[in-house]
Amino acid sequence: MKEYRQNVAAIILNNENKIWLGKRADGASWGFPQGGIEAGEKPEAAIIRELSEEIGTKDFEIIGQYPGTLKYDFPKEMKFPTWTYAGQEQHYFLVRLHEKAKINLESHPEEIEFSTYQFLALSDLMKMDFGFKNEVYHQALAYFSNLIEKN
C-alpha cells in the first residue's frame, strides 16, 4: 500500500476574488502554498503555520475547507533526501487575505518557497496545466468555485 505525506494546501483569494499563484523558488512550477502537517498538529493549525512560513502572513481568514482530502502521486523521477512517500494527501483550504495583508516571500529566509506571485481569475487557472498536480488543483478549484465567485 502506498504511503502519502499528510499535507495542507491553500487557495488564497484577494479582495477582487483573484487567486494567488506563486512561482516556486526552484523554478520548477507555479502553484499554491502547501506543506506537511507536523506530528499532533491539526490541519487548520498547519495551514496557518504554512502560510506564515511561505507567504509571510497570518492576516487572512479561512472561508472554506474541502471535505476530506485529495491525493496526488509524485513523478517517479522525483526523489527526496529524507523520505520516500508515494505522494501527498492534502487538506485544501480556501482563505481570503484581509484587505491590508502584506505578502513577504522572504519571511523565512532559511527556506524560501516562492520567488514571485500573481493573482489570477478562476477562469484563467482552470485553463492551466499544473503537471502532476493538475487533477488535484482543478478538483479543489472546481469545489470552491461557488464560494470564489459569490464572495
ABEGO torsion letter per residue (X at the ends): XBBBBBBBBBBBBBAAGBBBBBBBAAGABBBBBBBBBBBGBBAAAAAAAAAAAAAGBABBBBABBBBEBBBBBBBAABBBAABABAEBBBBBBBBBBBAABBBBAAABAABBABABBBBBBAAAAAABBAEAAAAAAAAAAAAAAAAAAAX
